[in-house]
Every structure is written in C-alpha cells, then in structure tokens.
C-alpha cells in the first residue's frame, strides 16, 4: 500500500524505484532511512550528485542562511551576488591554482544540457557537424547527447535516427588496436568515408560503460591528436568530476587541459540542480541567448556549490579520496575476488566496479544489487548487460561505513554466486 500511489499515478518510465522499493524519508551523511525506520548505507550517492553526502551541515547552513535572508532564487542569467560569489571562488580556488584558463557558461541544470551546449559550441567554432565519441560512452538522454551515448536501450528510446557521430572503439575494447592511430587514419584517409569531426568527446572514466578508467598516456595522445587536426577535445566530467577521481577534475592525472569541460551532478553541492560548461576563452563565440534555459540561474545551487567546494578544500576531502579508494581496492582484491576466478575489479578514486561478465550469467549483478539492498546497502550496476556492480560512495564516507558496506557486498556476492 505504501507504494500504491506511485505505481498508480507515476509514469512507467521510473527506474531506480523498481530496485529500491522502500519509501525513503530521511538522509544524513552516507545513511538513508525509510519511512519504517530501516537504515541503509548509500553506495549509490545520487548517481554521483551527492559527493559531499546527504544534508552536509556546512553546506546546509549556507543554504538555510541564504533562504532566511530572502536571497534571490531564480534569476535566469541576470547578475546576482550568489553567482558572482561562486564565479570568483571557483576561478581563484579551483581554476587558477591548476593553471586552467576557462570561461564559465551556465547551462540548463542537467548534465545532458551541459553536453548539448559543449557539442553545439564545438560545431559552431569549427563549422563541422561530425563528432567522435567512444563506444561505451554515456553523455545524456537528450537528442544531441544521446547521439554520443552508445547503450542500445537508451538509443532506442529516441524514436528517430541518431546521427552526426562516429563511435570509436574505446581503448580497452581491443588492446591490440591503437585507437589514436585509428582516428588518425580516419581523418587523413580520403577513402575512410568519415568526416573530420568538430570534437572528440570522452569520459576519462567510463562510468555507465562499466567503470573503465582511460589510461593517462592515451588521454595525452588524444589531446595531441585533437590539437594536430583542429579538433576540440571535450571532457565529460559530469559523474567522475568534482573530486571523485582523487582530483577535482578527473583529467588532472593526465596533465591535460581540455578545450571544453562539462560539469553537473555534484557541482551543485547539495544535490541541487546545476550544470556548467568550461570553455577556453578563444572559443567563446556565442551570440547572446544562443544557448539558454529558464533554470540556468539556480542561485540556491550557486550558494551550495561555493559552500561545497569550500568544504572540500578546507576539510581536505579531495586529497583523502585516493586513500579511501585503496580501502576498496584492497578489500575487494582480498575478500571478494577470490570468491570466483572470473570476477574483475576496475576503478580509481571512489568509483569502482566488480565485473561479473566472466564469472556468472547475465543478470547476476542485478541479483547482487537486490541482495545488497535486502542487507541494507543501496548500490547500482553498470556496463554491458548491466554486468558490473558499481561502488560510488560519498567522498565524505567514514572508513567504518566504507568497510561495513564492503562487507555487505561480500555477503551479497557470495549469495548470488552460490
């Protein structure tokens, strides 16, 4: 009866609630409680939108204070103090120390809108229509972003042909294939049948594709390839960004400076909708209003975003991510991988995946999700045929909570493999 109103009146498009069937009521840090009072550890993290945990006190107090002062909430792209404060803090404390020179574009408040804007700008700057994206990519569910996304179920939902994108094999798919040399051949061979792209768009860690970190040397070579041919190098940092990789930007480990970067999810700090596109100043050839959106001025999100970054820097949250990631790696390698020789572990920072593809039939990871949920852990799956159990806890999770969640995963994996 508790779920009847949802099942009666909410669209069939709903998805996560089919796996996590409780009605949730309260959340704090890395824990969620349903309306029956049952406690769950959260290894899902709002699909990456809650890097700082649920109801982070530091951010919450800033948000409450702003609301109590009747601070402006909705302002389209008009000037506001909240926007100015975020821009100044972000430029001086994130971009400048990293030697990054970007202008900030505020788009509609979703990751897919950020990627729509990034690709639209790349096409406008270069005058080209084609785009290179990698197989295994997920860039969003609106038409332009969806054309770069590769999972068949999502693409079928479009209802129309998706075009003007050439999908390149991801470097992990065919280890013997030099994918940079492959792209070089595509753009230089007058019989390749492939148009020169406006952009190469990548996630430095393919998340929905199955948790595949792209090699740092590959990323450097990809940047060189783009510069050589006047192709814009676009990084989708929507899920792996904002500290989850162990650096604020996931591409820092490769020492590269993409032409365009998309950020959303945890840039909003408190789970508040927000998205931005970072672009090199020379690319800023937009005409006023050429890409817009009614909610591109979510001032409450600007307040939360600034507070979140302050918290992350002051509490050294980003630096501690790699250490916590090692806790995951060591535990899984010692306690979970020995359960079956076919299990594989991939990831970095605080994004890891246990791949069941070689260990068990399709659907096993889905069963593991259910077993985890029944034991009090919320966790998702990803990858081809959803064969990867995806671990993505908040960056603020305690060591004790992290180990408790890993112990639940161990028991769940044992159960589904038995």
C-alpha positions as CSV (number, residue, x, y, z in Angstrom):
1,X,0.0,0.0,0.0
2,X,2.9,2.4,0.7
3,X,3.9,2.3,-3.0
4,X,0.4,2.3,-4.5
5,X,0.2,6.0,-5.3
6,X,3.5,5.8,-7.2
7,X,2.6,2.7,-9.1
8,X,-0.9,4.1,-9.9
9,X,-0.1,7.6,-11.0
10,X,3.7,7.8,-11.8
11,X,4.8,7.1,-15.3
12,X,6.2,3.7,-16.2
13,X,9.5,5.4,-17.1
14,X,10.5,5.3,-13.4
15,X,13.5,3.0,-12.9
16,X,15.6,3.2,-9.7
17,X,12.5,2.7,-7.5
18,X,12.0,-0.7,-9.1
19,X,15.2,-1.8,-7.5
20,X,15.0,0.2,-4.3
21,X,11.4,-0.3,-3.3
22,X,11.3,1.4,0.1
23,X,9.8,4.8,0.6
24,X,12.7,6.9,1.8
25,X,12.2,9.7,4.4
26,X,15.4,10.9,6.0
27,X,19.1,11.0,5.0
28,X,22.3,12.1,6.6
29,X,25.9,11.6,5.5
30,X,26.1,8.2,4.0
31,X,22.9,6.8,5.5
32,X,19.3,6.8,4.4
33,X,16.3,5.8,6.4
34,X,12.9,4.7,5.0
35,X,9.6,5.6,6.5
36,X,9.6,2.4,8.5
37,X,12.8,3.5,10.2
38,X,15.1,1.0,8.5
39,X,18.7,2.2,7.9
40,X,20.6,1.8,4.6
41,X,24.2,2.6,3.7
42,X,24.4,4.6,0.5
43,X,26.9,3.5,-2.1
44,X,24.8,5.0,-4.9
45,X,25.3,8.6,-4.0
46,X,22.5,10.1,-6.1
47,X,24.3,8.7,-9.2
48,X,27.2,11.0,-8.3
49,X,25.2,14.1,-7.3
50,X,25.9,13.8,-3.6
51,X,29.7,13.7,-3.3
52,X,29.6,15.6,0.0
53,X,27.0,13.3,1.5
54,X,23.3,13.8,2.4
55,X,22.5,17.0,4.2
56,X,26.1,18.1,4.7
57,X,25.9,20.5,7.7
58,X,28.4,23.0,6.3
59,X,26.5,23.4,3.0
60,X,23.1,23.1,4.6
61,X,23.8,26.1,6.9
62,X,24.8,28.2,4.0
63,X,21.6,27.3,2.1
64,X,19.4,27.9,5.1
65,X,21.0,31.3,5.8
66,X,20.5,32.3,2.2
67,X,16.9,31.3,2.3
68,X,16.3,33.1,5.6
69,X,17.7,36.3,4.0
70,X,15.2,36.0,1.2
71,X,18.1,35.7,-1.2
72,X,17.1,35.7,-4.9
73,X,16.4,32.1,-6.1
74,X,15.5,32.4,-9.8
75,X,17.2,35.0,-12.0
76,X,17.7,33.4,-15.5
77,X,21.2,34.7,-16.4
78,X,20.9,38.1,-14.7
79,X,23.7,39.2,-12.4
80,X,23.4,38.2,-8.8
81,X,25.6,38.3,-5.8
82,X,25.3,34.5,-5.4
83,X,26.5,33.9,-8.9
84,X,29.4,36.4,-8.5
85,X,30.5,34.7,-5.3
86,X,30.6,31.3,-6.9
87,X,32.4,32.5,-10.0
88,X,35.1,34.3,-8.0
89,X,35.6,31.5,-5.6
90,X,35.7,28.8,-8.4
91,X,38.2,30.8,-10.5
92,X,40.5,31.7,-7.6
93,X,40.5,28.4,-5.7
94,X,40.0,25.7,-8.4
95,X,41.0,27.0,-11.8
96,X,43.8,29.4,-11.1
97,X,45.8,27.1,-8.8
98,X,45.6,24.4,-11.5
99,X,46.8,26.7,-14.3
100,X,43.4,26.4,-16.1
101,X,42.1,29.4,-18.1
102,X,38.4,28.9,-18.7
103,X,35.3,31.0,-19.0
104,X,32.2,29.6,-17.3
105,X,28.9,29.0,-19.1
106,X,25.8,28.3,-17.1
107,X,23.5,26.0,-18.9
108,X,20.2,24.3,-18.1
109,X,20.8,22.5,-14.8
110,X,21.4,19.0,-16.1
111,X,24.4,17.1,-17.3
112,X,22.9,16.3,-20.6
113,X,22.3,20.0,-21.2
114,X,25.9,20.8,-20.5
115,X,26.9,18.2,-23.1
116,X,24.4,19.6,-25.6
117,X,26.0,23.0,-25.2
118,X,29.5,21.7,-25.4
119,X,28.9,19.9,-28.7
120,X,26.8,22.7,-30.1
121,X,29.7,25.1,-29.4
122,X,32.3,22.8,-30.9
123,X,30.2,22.6,-34.1
124,X,29.8,26.4,-34.1
125,X,33.5,27.0,-33.7
126,X,34.8,24.5,-36.2
127,X,31.9,24.7,-38.8
128,X,31.9,20.9,-38.8
129,X,29.0,18.6,-38.0
130,X,30.6,15.2,-37.1
131,X,31.7,14.3,-33.6
132,X,33.9,11.5,-32.4
133,X,32.8,9.7,-29.2
134,X,33.8,6.4,-27.7
135,X,31.9,3.1,-27.7
136,X,30.8,2.5,-24.1
137,X,30.1,6.2,-23.6
138,X,27.1,7.8,-21.7
139,X,26.7,11.5,-22.2
140,X,23.0,12.1,-21.6
141,X,19.5,11.3,-22.8
142,X,18.5,14.4,-24.9
143,X,19.0,14.0,-28.6
144,X,22.4,15.5,-29.1
145,X,23.9,13.9,-26.1
146,X,22.1,10.7,-26.8
147,X,23.6,10.5,-30.2
148,X,27.0,10.2,-28.5
149,X,25.7,7.7,-25.9
150,X,26.0,4.0,-27.0
151,X,23.9,1.7,-25.0
152,X,21.2,0.3,-27.2
153,X,18.3,0.6,-24.8
154,X,18.8,4.3,-24.3
155,X,19.3,4.9,-28.1
156,X,16.1,3.0,-29.0
157,X,14.1,5.4,-26.8
158,X,14.9,8.3,-29.1
159,X,12.4,7.1,-31.8
160,X,14.4,8.8,-34.5
161,X,17.8,8.1,-36.2
162,X,20.7,9.4,-34.2
163,X,23.5,10.7,-36.4
164,X,26.5,13.0,-37.0
165,X,28.6,11.0,-34.5
166,X,31.3,8.4,-35.3
167,X,31.8,6.0,-32.5
168,X,35.4,5.0,-31.9
169,X,36.3,1.7,-30.1
170,X,37.3,2.6,-26.6
171,X,40.9,1.7,-25.9
172,X,40.1,-1.2,-23.6
173,X,37.9,-2.9,-26.1
174,X,40.7,-4.1,-28.5
175,X,44.0,-3.8,-26.6
176,X,45.9,-4.7,-29.8
177,X,44.3,-1.7,-31.6
178,X,45.9,1.7,-31.4
179,X,42.8,3.8,-31.3
180,X,44.7,7.1,-31.7
181,X,46.3,5.7,-34.8
182,X,42.8,4.5,-35.9
183,X,41.4,8.0,-35.5
184,X,44.4,9.5,-37.3
185,X,43.7,7.2,-40.3
186,X,40.0,8.1,-40.3
187,X,40.7,11.8,-40.6
188,X,43.6,11.5,-43.1
189,X,42.5,8.7,-45.4
190,X,40.4,10.2,-48.2
191,X,38.7,6.8,-48.5
192,X,37.7,6.4,-44.9
193,X,34.2,7.7,-45.5
194,X,34.4,9.6,-42.2
195,X,34.0,13.4,-42.0
196,X,36.5,15.4,-39.9
197,X,34.9,15.9,-36.5
198,X,34.3,19.1,-34.6
199,X,35.2,17.4,-31.4
200,X,36.4,14.3,-29.6
201,X,34.2,13.8,-26.6
202,X,35.3,11.4,-23.8
203,X,34.7,10.5,-20.2
204,X,38.1,9.9,-18.6
205,X,36.5,7.1,-16.7
206,X,33.6,5.5,-18.5
207,X,31.1,5.0,-15.7
208,X,27.8,3.7,-17.2
209,X,30.0,1.8,-19.7
210,X,31.3,-0.4,-16.9
211,X,33.9,1.6,-14.8
212,X,36.8,1.8,-17.3
213,X,39.5,4.4,-16.4
214,X,41.2,5.6,-19.6
215,X,44.9,5.4,-19.5
216,X,46.6,8.8,-18.8
217,X,49.0,8.3,-21.7
218,X,46.0,7.6,-24.0
219,X,44.4,10.9,-22.9
220,X,47.6,12.8,-23.6
221,X,47.9,11.3,-27.1
222,X,44.2,12.0,-27.7
223,X,44.8,15.7,-26.8
224,X,47.8,15.8,-29.1
225,X,45.7,14.3,-31.9
226,X,43.0,16.9,-31.4
227,X,45.4,19.8,-31.5
228,X,47.1,18.5,-34.6
229,X,43.8,18.5,-36.6
230,X,42.0,21.4,-35.1
231,X,39.5,19.1,-33.3
232,X,38.2,20.3,-29.9
233,X,38.9,18.0,-27.0
234,X,35.8,17.8,-24.8
235,X,35.8,16.0,-21.4
236,X,32.6,15.0,-19.9
237,X,33.4,15.3,-16.2
238,X,29.8,15.1,-15.0
239,X,30.0,12.0,-12.9
240,X,33.7,11.4,-12.2
241,X,34.4,15.1,-11.7
242,X,34.1,17.3,-8.5
243,X,36.7,15.2,-6.7
244,X,35.6,11.7,-7.2
245,X,38.7,10.7,-9.1
246,X,41.1,12.0,-6.4
247,X,41.5,15.3,-8.1
248,X,38.8,18.0,-8.5
249,X,38.9,17.3,-12.3
250,X,39.4,13.7,-13.5
251,X,41.7,14.8,-16.3
252,X,44.3,16.2,-14.0
253,X,46.0,12.9,-13.6
254,X,46.9,13.1,-17.3
255,X,48.3,16.6,-17.2
256,X,46.0,17.8,-20.0
257,X,43.9,20.9,-20.5
258,X,40.7,20.0,-22.5
259,X,39.2,22.7,-24.7
260,X,35.8,22.2,-23.2
261,X,34.7,20.5,-19.9
262,X,31.2,19.6,-18.8
263,X,30.3,19.6,-15.1
264,X,27.0,18.8,-13.4
265,X,25.8,16.4,-10.6
266,X,28.0,17.3,-7.6
267,X,28.9,20.8,-8.8
268,X,25.5,21.7,-7.2
269,X,26.9,20.7,-3.9
270,X,23.8,19.6,-2.1
271,X,22.0,17.6,-4.8
272,X,20.7,20.9,-6.2
273,X,20.3,21.0,-10.0
274,X,23.2,22.9,-11.6
275,X,25.5,22.4,-14.7
276,X,28.3,24.4,-16.2
277,X,30.5,24.3,-19.3
278,X,34.1,25.4,-19.0
279,X,35.5,26.7,-22.3
280,X,38.8,28.2,-23.3
281,X,38.3,32.0,-23.8
282,X,39.0,31.9,-27.5
283,X,36.1,29.5,-28.1
284,X,33.6,31.9,-26.5
285,X,31.9,33.0,-29.8
286,X,28.3,32.5,-28.6
287,X,25.8,35.2,-29.5
288,X,23.6,36.4,-26.6
289,X,20.9,33.9,-25.8
290,X,22.2,31.4,-28.4
291,X,22.0,28.6,-25.8
292,X,19.8,29.3,-22.9
293,X,17.4,27.8,-20.4
294,X,14.9,29.1,-17.8
295,X,16.7,27.5,-14.9
296,X,20.3,28.3,-15.8
297,X,20.3,30.8,-12.9
298,X,19.6,28.5,-9.9
299,X,21.1,30.8,-7.3
300,X,20.5,28.4,-4.4
301,X,22.7,25.9,-6.2
302,X,25.3,28.6,-6.6
303,X,25.3,29.1,-2.9
304,X,25.6,25.4,-2.3
305,X,28.2,24.9,-4.9
306,X,30.5,27.5,-3.4
307,X,30.0,26.1,0.1
308,X,30.7,22.5,-1.2
309,X,34.0,23.5,-2.7
310,X,35.0,25.4,0.4
311,X,34.1,22.4,2.5
312,X,36.0,20.1,0.1
313,X,39.2,22.2,0.2
314,X,39.1,23.2,3.9
315,X,38.5,19.6,5.1
316,X,40.9,18.1,2.5
317,X,38.2,15.9,1.2
318,X,39.6,15.6,-2.3
319,X,43.1,14.5,-1.1
320,X,41.6,11.7,1.0
321,X,39.7,10.2,-1.9
322,X,42.7,8.2,-3.1
323,X,43.3,6.7,0.4
324,X,39.7,5.6,0.7
325,X,39.8,4.2,-2.8
326,X,42.7,2.0,-1.7
327,X,40.5,0.6,1.1
328,X,38.0,-0.5,-1.6
329,X,40.7,-2.0,-3.8
330,X,42.5,-3.9,-1.0
331,X,39.3,-5.3,0.4
332,X,37.8,-6.4,-2.9
333,X,41.0,-8.0,-4.0
334,X,41.5,-9.8,-0.7
335,X,37.9,-10.7,0.2
336,X,35.7,-10.7,-2.9
337,X,37.7,-11.5,-6.0
338,X,38.8,-14.9,-4.5
339,X,35.1,-15.9,-4.4
340,X,35.3,-16.6,-8.2
341,X,38.3,-16.5,-10.6
342,X,36.2,-14.7,-13.2
343,X,35.5,-11.6,-11.1
344,X,37.3,-8.5,-12.1
345,X,37.8,-5.1,-10.4
346,X,38.3,-1.8,-12.1
347,X,38.2,1.8,-11.0
348,X,40.0,4.7,-9.3
349,X,39.3,7.2,-6.6
350,X,35.9,6.5,-5.2
351,X,34.4,4.9,-8.4
352,X,34.9,1.1,-8.6
353,X,33.2,-1.7,-10.4
354,X,33.1,-5.5,-9.8
355,X,32.6,-7.1,-13.2
356,X,30.6,-10.4,-13.2
357,X,30.7,-10.9,-17.0
358,X,33.3,-13.8,-16.9
359,X,32.1,-15.2,-13.6
360,X,28.3,-15.6,-13.9
361,X,25.3,-15.4,-16.2
362,X,23.8,-12.1,-17.3
363,X,21.7,-10.7,-14.6
364,X,23.9,-11.7,-11.7
365,X,25.0,-8.2,-10.9
366,X,21.3,-7.2,-10.8
367,X,20.7,-10.0,-8.2
368,X,23.7,-8.7,-6.2
369,X,22.1,-5.3,-6.1
370,X,18.9,-6.9,-4.7
371,X,20.9,-8.9,-2.2
372,X,22.8,-5.8,-1.1
373,X,19.5,-3.8,-0.7
374,X,18.0,-6.6,1.4
375,X,21.0,-6.4,3.7
376,X,20.8,-2.6,4.0
377,X,23.1,-1.2,1.2
378,X,22.0,0.9,-1.8
379,X,24.2,0.2,-4.8
380,X,23.8,0.3,-8.5
381,X,25.0,-1.6,-11.6
382,X,26.5,-0.5,-14.9
383,X,28.2,-1.8,-18.0
384,X,27.3,-4.2,-20.9
385,X,24.2,-6.1,-19.9
386,X,24.5,-4.4,-16.5
387,X,27.1,-6.9,-15.5
388,X,29.1,-4.5,-13.2
389,X,28.4,-3.8,-9.6
390,X,29.1,-0.1,-9.3
391,X,30.5,1.2,-6.0
392,X,30.2,5.0,-5.7
393,X,30.0,6.2,-2.0
394,X,30.1,9.8,-0.9
395,X,33.6,11.3,-0.7
396,X,32.8,12.0,3.0
397,X,32.1,8.5,4.0
398,X,33.9,7.3,7.1
399,X,36.3,4.4,7.0
400,X,34.0,2.4,9.2
401,X,30.9,2.9,7.0
402,X,33.0,2.1,3.9
403,X,34.2,-1.2,5.4
404,X,30.7,-2.0,6.6
405,X,29.3,-1.5,3.0
406,X,32.1,-3.6,1.6
407,X,31.3,-6.4,4.0
408,X,27.7,-6.4,2.8
409,X,28.8,-6.6,-0.8
410,X,30.9,-9.6,0.1
411,X,28.0,-11.4,1.6
412,X,25.8,-10.4,-1.4
413,X,28.3,-11.7,-3.9
414,X,28.7,-15.0,-2.0
415,X,24.9,-15.4,-2.1
416,X,24.5,-14.8,-5.8
417,X,27.5,-16.9,-6.8
418,X,26.4,-19.9,-4.6
